Amino acid sequence: MQPIQNLDAAAVKQLLAQNSAVLVDVREAGEYAREHIAGAKLMPLSQLNAETLPREKPLVLCCASGMRSQTAARRLLQAGFTFVAHLHGGLAAWKAAGLPTQAGSPSPA
């Protein structure tokens, strides 16, 4: 099994700016609606379904602190995904880096 890639906020921001990865938020819908990274698709860990996620681009997972995204990454690697990363420190690290968030309804993954 491939290792989980730990990416900092700057690396995730760069991947998103280059349209080189799909960002998947694994928090619950209410958390996402309050605040999320622009462009993040919602797929709560409780409903994680590898079959519905794209395989043509690397996946970057995020949550509040990095714990749920690591769990989701392990599951996806076990399901055969080859490049799965997570935002180290989660949304908290993204905000600590001074990067913007937005509120609003979920965009399903």
Phi and psi in radians as a Rosetta constraint file:
Dihedral C 1 N 2 CA 2 C 2 CIRCULARHARMONIC -1.162 0.35
Dihedral N 2 CA 2 C 2 N 3 CIRCULARHARMONIC 2.634 0.35
Dihedral C 2 N 3 CA 3 C 3 CIRCULARHARMONIC -1.315 0.35
Dihedral N 3 CA 3 C 3 N 4 CIRCULARHARMONIC 2.720 0.35
Dihedral C 3 N 4 CA 4 C 4 CIRCULARHARMONIC -1.338 0.35
Dihedral N 4 CA 4 C 4 N 5 CIRCULARHARMONIC 2.240 0.35
Dihedral C 4 N 5 CA 5 C 5 CIRCULARHARMONIC -1.419 0.35
Dihedral N 5 CA 5 C 5 N 6 CIRCULARHARMONIC 2.244 0.35
Dihedral C 5 N 6 CA 6 C 6 CIRCULARHARMONIC -1.719 0.35
Dihedral N 6 CA 6 C 6 N 7 CIRCULARHARMONIC 2.019 0.35
Dihedral C 6 N 7 CA 7 C 7 CIRCULARHARMONIC -1.965 0.35
Dihedral N 7 CA 7 C 7 N 8 CIRCULARHARMONIC 2.444 0.35
Dihedral C 7 N 8 CA 8 C 8 CIRCULARHARMONIC -1.478 0.35
Dihedral N 8 CA 8 C 8 N 9 CIRCULARHARMONIC 3.016 0.35
Dihedral C 8 N 9 CA 9 C 9 CIRCULARHARMONIC -1.037 0.35
Dihedral N 9 CA 9 C 9 N 10 CIRCULARHARMONIC -0.698 0.35
Dihedral C 9 N 10 CA 10 C 10 CIRCULARHARMONIC -1.101 0.35
Dihedral N 10 CA 10 C 10 N 11 CIRCULARHARMONIC -0.720 0.35
Dihedral C 10 N 11 CA 11 C 11 CIRCULARHARMONIC -1.150 0.35
Dihedral N 11 CA 11 C 11 N 12 CIRCULARHARMONIC -0.718 0.35
Dihedral C 11 N 12 CA 12 C 12 CIRCULARHARMONIC -1.141 0.35
Dihedral N 12 CA 12 C 12 N 13 CIRCULARHARMONIC -0.769 0.35
Dihedral C 12 N 13 CA 13 C 13 CIRCULARHARMONIC -1.009 0.35
Dihedral N 13 CA 13 C 13 N 14 CIRCULARHARMONIC -0.742 0.35
Dihedral C 13 N 14 CA 14 C 14 CIRCULARHARMONIC -1.135 0.35
Dihedral N 14 CA 14 C 14 N 15 CIRCULARHARMONIC -0.791 0.35
Dihedral C 14 N 15 CA 15 C 15 CIRCULARHARMONIC -1.035 0.35
Dihedral N 15 CA 15 C 15 N 16 CIRCULARHARMONIC -0.739 0.35
Dihedral C 15 N 16 CA 16 C 16 CIRCULARHARMONIC -1.182 0.35
Dihedral N 16 CA 16 C 16 N 17 CIRCULARHARMONIC -0.718 0.35
Dihedral C 16 N 17 CA 17 C 17 CIRCULARHARMONIC -1.094 0.35
Dihedral N 17 CA 17 C 17 N 18 CIRCULARHARMONIC -0.571 0.35
Dihedral C 17 N 18 CA 18 C 18 CIRCULARHARMONIC -1.539 0.35
Dihedral N 18 CA 18 C 18 N 19 CIRCULARHARMONIC -0.005 0.35
Dihedral C 18 N 19 CA 19 C 19 CIRCULARHARMONIC 0.961 0.35
Dihedral N 19 CA 19 C 19 N 20 CIRCULARHARMONIC 0.690 0.35
Dihedral C 19 N 20 CA 20 C 20 CIRCULARHARMONIC -1.750 0.35
Dihedral N 20 CA 20 C 20 N 21 CIRCULARHARMONIC 0.003 0.35
Dihedral C 20 N 21 CA 21 C 21 CIRCULARHARMONIC -2.696 0.35
Dihedral N 21 CA 21 C 21 N 22 CIRCULARHARMONIC 2.825 0.35
Dihedral C 21 N 22 CA 22 C 22 CIRCULARHARMONIC -1.869 0.35
Dihedral N 22 CA 22 C 22 N 23 CIRCULARHARMONIC 2.180 0.35
Dihedral C 22 N 23 CA 23 C 23 CIRCULARHARMONIC -1.629 0.35
Dihedral N 23 CA 23 C 23 N 24 CIRCULARHARMONIC 2.164 0.35
Dihedral C 23 N 24 CA 24 C 24 CIRCULARHARMONIC -2.092 0.35
Dihedral N 24 CA 24 C 24 N 25 CIRCULARHARMONIC 2.110 0.35
Dihedral C 24 N 25 CA 25 C 25 CIRCULARHARMONIC -1.585 0.35
Dihedral N 25 CA 25 C 25 N 26 CIRCULARHARMONIC 2.109 0.35
Dihedral C 25 N 26 CA 26 C 26 CIRCULARHARMONIC -1.753 0.35
Dihedral N 26 CA 26 C 26 N 27 CIRCULARHARMONIC 0.237 0.35
Dihedral C 26 N 27 CA 27 C 27 CIRCULARHARMONIC -1.369 0.35
Dihedral N 27 CA 27 C 27 N 28 CIRCULARHARMONIC 3.060 0.35
Dihedral C 27 N 28 CA 28 C 28 CIRCULARHARMONIC -1.382 0.35
Dihedral N 28 CA 28 C 28 N 29 CIRCULARHARMONIC 2.819 0.35
Dihedral C 28 N 29 CA 29 C 29 CIRCULARHARMONIC -0.997 0.35
Dihedral N 29 CA 29 C 29 N 30 CIRCULARHARMONIC -0.696 0.35
Dihedral C 29 N 30 CA 30 C 30 CIRCULARHARMONIC -1.131 0.35
Dihedral N 30 CA 30 C 30 N 31 CIRCULARHARMONIC -0.683 0.35
Dihedral C 30 N 31 CA 31 C 31 CIRCULARHARMONIC -1.120 0.35
Dihedral N 31 CA 31 C 31 N 32 CIRCULARHARMONIC -0.791 0.35
Dihedral C 31 N 32 CA 32 C 32 CIRCULARHARMONIC -1.058 0.35
Dihedral N 32 CA 32 C 32 N 33 CIRCULARHARMONIC -0.789 0.35
Dihedral C 32 N 33 CA 33 C 33 CIRCULARHARMONIC -1.077 0.35
Dihedral N 33 CA 33 C 33 N 34 CIRCULARHARMONIC -0.606 0.35
Dihedral C 33 N 34 CA 34 C 34 CIRCULARHARMONIC -1.200 0.35
Dihedral N 34 CA 34 C 34 N 35 CIRCULARHARMONIC -0.682 0.35
Dihedral C 34 N 35 CA 35 C 35 CIRCULARHARMONIC -2.979 0.35
Dihedral N 35 CA 35 C 35 N 36 CIRCULARHARMONIC 2.330 0.35
Dihedral C 35 N 36 CA 36 C 36 CIRCULARHARMONIC -2.739 0.35
Dihedral N 36 CA 36 C 36 N 37 CIRCULARHARMONIC 2.967 0.35
Dihedral C 36 N 37 CA 37 C 37 CIRCULARHARMONIC -1.427 0.35
Dihedral N 37 CA 37 C 37 N 38 CIRCULARHARMONIC 2.324 0.35
Dihedral C 37 N 38 CA 38 C 38 CIRCULARHARMONIC -0.963 0.35
Dihedral N 38 CA 38 C 38 N 39 CIRCULARHARMONIC 2.328 0.35
Dihedral C 38 N 39 CA 39 C 39 CIRCULARHARMONIC 1.566 0.35
Dihedral N 39 CA 39 C 39 N 40 CIRCULARHARMONIC -0.139 0.35
Dihedral C 39 N 40 CA 40 C 40 CIRCULARHARMONIC -1.229 0.35
Dihedral N 40 CA 40 C 40 N 41 CIRCULARHARMONIC 2.358 0.35
Dihedral C 40 N 41 CA 41 C 41 CIRCULARHARMONIC -1.577 0.35
Dihedral N 41 CA 41 C 41 N 42 CIRCULARHARMONIC 2.509 0.35
Dihedral C 41 N 42 CA 42 C 42 CIRCULARHARMONIC -1.681 0.35
Dihedral N 42 CA 42 C 42 N 43 CIRCULARHARMONIC 2.207 0.35
Dihedral C 42 N 43 CA 43 C 43 CIRCULARHARMONIC -2.592 0.35
Dihedral N 43 CA 43 C 43 N 44 CIRCULARHARMONIC 1.605 0.35
Dihedral C 43 N 44 CA 44 C 44 CIRCULARHARMONIC -0.964 0.35
Dihedral N 44 CA 44 C 44 N 45 CIRCULARHARMONIC 2.532 0.35
Dihedral C 44 N 45 CA 45 C 45 CIRCULARHARMONIC -0.913 0.35
Dihedral N 45 CA 45 C 45 N 46 CIRCULARHARMONIC -0.653 0.35
Dihedral C 45 N 46 CA 46 C 46 CIRCULARHARMONIC -1.138 0.35
Dihedral N 46 CA 46 C 46 N 47 CIRCULARHARMONIC -0.287 0.35
Dihedral C 46 N 47 CA 47 C 47 CIRCULARHARMONIC -2.149 0.35
Dihedral N 47 CA 47 C 47 N 48 CIRCULARHARMONIC 0.320 0.35
Dihedral C 47 N 48 CA 48 C 48 CIRCULARHARMONIC -1.003 0.35
Dihedral N 48 CA 48 C 48 N 49 CIRCULARHARMONIC 2.158 0.35
Dihedral C 48 N 49 CA 49 C 49 CIRCULARHARMONIC -2.327 0.35
Dihedral N 49 CA 49 C 49 N 50 CIRCULARHARMONIC 1.786 0.35
Dihedral C 49 N 50 CA 50 C 50 CIRCULARHARMONIC -1.034 0.35
Dihedral N 50 CA 50 C 50 N 51 CIRCULARHARMONIC -0.530 0.35
Dihedral C 50 N 51 CA 51 C 51 CIRCULARHARMONIC -1.164 0.35
Dihedral N 51 CA 51 C 51 N 52 CIRCULARHARMONIC -0.399 0.35
Dihedral C 51 N 52 CA 52 C 52 CIRCULARHARMONIC -1.710 0.35
Dihedral N 52 CA 52 C 52 N 53 CIRCULARHARMONIC -0.031 0.35
Dihedral C 52 N 53 CA 53 C 53 CIRCULARHARMONIC -1.611 0.35
Dihedral N 53 CA 53 C 53 N 54 CIRCULARHARMONIC 2.523 0.35
Dihedral C 53 N 54 CA 54 C 54 CIRCULARHARMONIC -1.192 0.35
Dihedral N 54 CA 54 C 54 N 55 CIRCULARHARMONIC 2.567 0.35
Dihedral C 54 N 55 CA 55 C 55 CIRCULARHARMONIC -1.975 0.35
Dihedral N 55 CA 55 C 55 N 56 CIRCULARHARMONIC -0.051 0.35
Dihedral C 55 N 56 CA 56 C 56 CIRCULARHARMONIC -1.395 0.35
Dihedral N 56 CA 56 C 56 N 57 CIRCULARHARMONIC -0.275 0.35
Dihedral C 56 N 57 CA 57 C 57 CIRCULARHARMONIC -2.289 0.35
Dihedral N 57 CA 57 C 57 N 58 CIRCULARHARMONIC 2.729 0.35
Dihedral C 57 N 58 CA 58 C 58 CIRCULARHARMONIC -1.039 0.35
Dihedral N 58 CA 58 C 58 N 59 CIRCULARHARMONIC 2.583 0.35
Dihedral C 58 N 59 CA 59 C 59 CIRCULARHARMONIC -1.784 0.35
Dihedral N 59 CA 59 C 59 N 60 CIRCULARHARMONIC 2.372 0.35
Dihedral C 59 N 60 CA 60 C 60 CIRCULARHARMONIC -2.082 0.35
Dihedral N 60 CA 60 C 60 N 61 CIRCULARHARMONIC 2.155 0.35
Dihedral C 60 N 61 CA 61 C 61 CIRCULARHARMONIC -1.793 0.35
Dihedral N 61 CA 61 C 61 N 62 CIRCULARHARMONIC 2.552 0.35
Dihedral C 61 N 62 CA 62 C 62 CIRCULARHARMONIC -2.458 0.35
Dihedral N 62 CA 62 C 62 N 63 CIRCULARHARMONIC 2.712 0.35
Dihedral C 62 N 63 CA 63 C 63 CIRCULARHARMONIC -2.571 0.35
Dihedral N 63 CA 63 C 63 N 64 CIRCULARHARMONIC -2.750 0.35
Dihedral C 63 N 64 CA 64 C 64 CIRCULARHARMONIC -1.288 0.35
Dihedral N 64 CA 64 C 64 N 65 CIRCULARHARMONIC -0.793 0.35
Dihedral C 64 N 65 CA 65 C 65 CIRCULARHARMONIC -2.222 0.35
Dihedral N 65 CA 65 C 65 N 66 CIRCULARHARMONIC -0.172 0.35
Dihedral C 65 N 66 CA 66 C 66 CIRCULARHARMONIC 1.918 0.35
Dihedral N 66 CA 66 C 66 N 67 CIRCULARHARMONIC -0.123 0.35
Dihedral C 66 N 67 CA 67 C 67 CIRCULARHARMONIC -1.350 0.35
Dihedral N 67 CA 67 C 67 N 68 CIRCULARHARMONIC -0.893 0.35
Dihedral C 67 N 68 CA 68 C 68 CIRCULARHARMONIC -1.148 0.35
Dihedral N 68 CA 68 C 68 N 69 CIRCULARHARMONIC -0.611 0.35
Dihedral C 68 N 69 CA 69 C 69 CIRCULARHARMONIC -1.176 0.35
Dihedral N 69 CA 69 C 69 N 70 CIRCULARHARMONIC -0.581 0.35
Dihedral C 69 N 70 CA 70 C 70 CIRCULARHARMONIC -1.158 0.35
Dihedral N 70 CA 70 C 70 N 71 CIRCULARHARMONIC -0.727 0.35
Dihedral C 70 N 71 CA 71 C 71 CIRCULARHARMONIC -1.078 0.35
Dihedral N 71 CA 71 C 71 N 72 CIRCULARHARMONIC -0.795 0.35
Dihedral C 71 N 72 CA 72 C 72 CIRCULARHARMONIC -1.104 0.35
Dihedral N 72 CA 72 C 72 N 73 CIRCULARHARMONIC -0.721 0.35
Dihedral C 72 N 73 CA 73 C 73 CIRCULARHARMONIC -1.063 0.35
Dihedral N 73 CA 73 C 73 N 74 CIRCULARHARMONIC -0.766 0.35
Dihedral C 73 N 74 CA 74 C 74 CIRCULARHARMONIC -1.045 0.35
Dihedral N 74 CA 74 C 74 N 75 CIRCULARHARMONIC -0.754 0.35
Dihedral C 74 N 75 CA 75 C 75 CIRCULARHARMONIC -1.099 0.35
Dihedral N 75 CA 75 C 75 N 76 CIRCULARHARMONIC -0.723 0.35
Dihedral C 75 N 76 CA 76 C 76 CIRCULARHARMONIC -1.227 0.35
Dihedral N 76 CA 76 C 76 N 77 CIRCULARHARMONIC -0.650 0.35
Dihedral C 76 N 77 CA 77 C 77 CIRCULARHARMONIC -1.113 0.35
Dihedral N 77 CA 77 C 77 N 78 CIRCULARHARMONIC -0.685 0.35
Dihedral C 77 N 78 CA 78 C 78 CIRCULARHARMONIC -1.156 0.35
Dihedral N 78 CA 78 C 78 N 79 CIRCULARHARMONIC -0.460 0.35
Dihedral C 78 N 79 CA 79 C 79 CIRCULARHARMONIC -1.484 0.35
Dihedral N 79 CA 79 C 79 N 80 CIRCULARHARMONIC 0.043 0.35
Dihedral C 79 N 80 CA 80 C 80 CIRCULARHARMONIC 1.791 0.35
Dihedral N 80 CA 80 C 80 N 81 CIRCULARHARMONIC 0.051 0.35
Dihedral C 80 N 81 CA 81 C 81 CIRCULARHARMONIC -1.201 0.35
Dihedral N 81 CA 81 C 81 N 82 CIRCULARHARMONIC 2.499 0.35
Dihedral C 81 N 82 CA 82 C 82 CIRCULARHARMONIC -1.710 0.35
Dihedral N 82 CA 82 C 82 N 83 CIRCULARHARMONIC -0.523 0.35
Dihedral C 82 N 83 CA 83 C 83 CIRCULARHARMONIC -2.262 0.35
Dihedral N 83 CA 83 C 83 N 84 CIRCULARHARMONIC 1.867 0.35
Dihedral C 83 N 84 CA 84 C 84 CIRCULARHARMONIC -2.270 0.35
Dihedral N 84 CA 84 C 84 N 85 CIRCULARHARMONIC 2.244 0.35
Dihedral C 84 N 85 CA 85 C 85 CIRCULARHARMONIC -2.217 0.35
Dihedral N 85 CA 85 C 85 N 86 CIRCULARHARMONIC 2.925 0.35
Dihedral C 85 N 86 CA 86 C 86 CIRCULARHARMONIC -2.419 0.35
Dihedral N 86 CA 86 C 86 N 87 CIRCULARHARMONIC 2.677 0.35
Dihedral C 86 N 87 CA 87 C 87 CIRCULARHARMONIC -1.323 0.35
Dihedral N 87 CA 87 C 87 N 88 CIRCULARHARMONIC 1.845 0.35
Dihedral C 87 N 88 CA 88 C 88 CIRCULARHARMONIC -1.090 0.35
Dihedral N 88 CA 88 C 88 N 89 CIRCULARHARMONIC 2.133 0.35
Dihedral C 88 N 89 CA 89 C 89 CIRCULARHARMONIC 1.559 0.35
Dihedral N 89 CA 89 C 89 N 90 CIRCULARHARMONIC -0.092 0.35
Dihedral C 89 N 90 CA 90 C 90 CIRCULARHARMONIC 1.098 0.35
Dihedral N 90 CA 90 C 90 N 91 CIRCULARHARMONIC -2.744 0.35
Dihedral C 90 N 91 CA 91 C 91 CIRCULARHARMONIC -1.040 0.35
Dihedral N 91 CA 91 C 91 N 92 CIRCULARHARMONIC -0.548 0.35
Dihedral C 91 N 92 CA 92 C 92 CIRCULARHARMONIC -1.063 0.35
Dihedral N 92 CA 92 C 92 N 93 CIRCULARHARMONIC -0.740 0.35
Dihedral C 92 N 93 CA 93 C 93 CIRCULARHARMONIC -1.204 0.35
Dihedral N 93 CA 93 C 93 N 94 CIRCULARHARMONIC -0.659 0.35
Dihedral C 93 N 94 CA 94 C 94 CIRCULARHARMONIC -1.032 0.35
Dihedral N 94 CA 94 C 94 N 95 CIRCULARHARMONIC -0.839 0.35
Dihedral C 94 N 95 CA 95 C 95 CIRCULARHARMONIC -1.198 0.35
Dihedral N 95 CA 95 C 95 N 96 CIRCULARHARMONIC -0.652 0.35
Dihedral C 95 N 96 CA 96 C 96 CIRCULARHARMONIC -1.089 0.35
Dihedral N 96 CA 96 C 96 N 97 CIRCULARHARMONIC -0.490 0.35
Dihedral C 96 N 97 CA 97 C 97 CIRCULARHARMONIC -1.413 0.35
Dihedral N 97 CA 97 C 97 N 98 CIRCULARHARMONIC 0.013 0.35
Dihedral C 97 N 98 CA 98 C 98 CIRCULARHARMONIC 1.404 0.35
Dihedral N 98 CA 98 C 98 N 99 CIRCULARHARMONIC 0.314 0.35
Dihedral C 98 N 99 CA 99 C 99 CIRCULARHARMONIC -1.575 0.35
Dihedral N 99 CA 99 C 99 N 100 CIRCULARHARMONIC 2.604 0.35
Dihedral C 99 N 100 CA 100 C 100 CIRCULARHARMONIC -1.362 0.35
Dihedral N 100 CA 100 C 100 N 101 CIRCULARHARMONIC 2.703 0.35
Dihedral C 100 N 101 CA 101 C 101 CIRCULARHARMONIC -2.235 0.35
Dihedral N 101 CA 101 C 101 N 102 CIRCULARHARMONIC 2.970 0.35
Dihedral C 101 N 102 CA 102 C 102 CIRCULARHARMONIC -2.457 0.35
Dihedral N 102 CA 102 C 102 N 103 CIRCULARHARMONIC 2.858 0.35
Dihedral C 102 N 103 CA 103 C 103 CIRCULARHARMONIC -1.926 0.35
Dihedral N 103 CA 103 C 103 N 104 CIRCULARHARMONIC 2.787 0.35
Dihedral C 103 N 104 CA 104 C 104 CIRCULARHARMONIC 2.529 0.35
Dihedral N 104 CA 104 C 104 N 105 CIRCULARHARMONIC 3.067 0.35
Dihedral C 104 N 105 CA 105 C 105 CIRCULARHARMONIC -1.166 0.35
Dihedral N 105 CA 105 C 105 N 106 CIRCULARHARMONIC 2.624 0.35
Dihedral C 105 N 106 CA 106 C 106 CIRCULARHARMONIC -1.121 0.35
Dihedral N 106 CA 106 C 106 N 107 CIRCULARHARMONIC 2.585 0.35
Dihedral C 106 N 107 CA 107 C 107 CIRCULARHARMONIC -1.929 0.35
Dihedral N 107 CA 107 C 107 N 108 CIRCULARHARMONIC 1.872 0.35
Dihedral C 107 N 108 CA 108 C 108 CIRCULARHARMONIC -1.064 0.35
Dihedral N 108 CA 108 C 108 N 109 CIRCULARHARMONIC 2.570 0.35
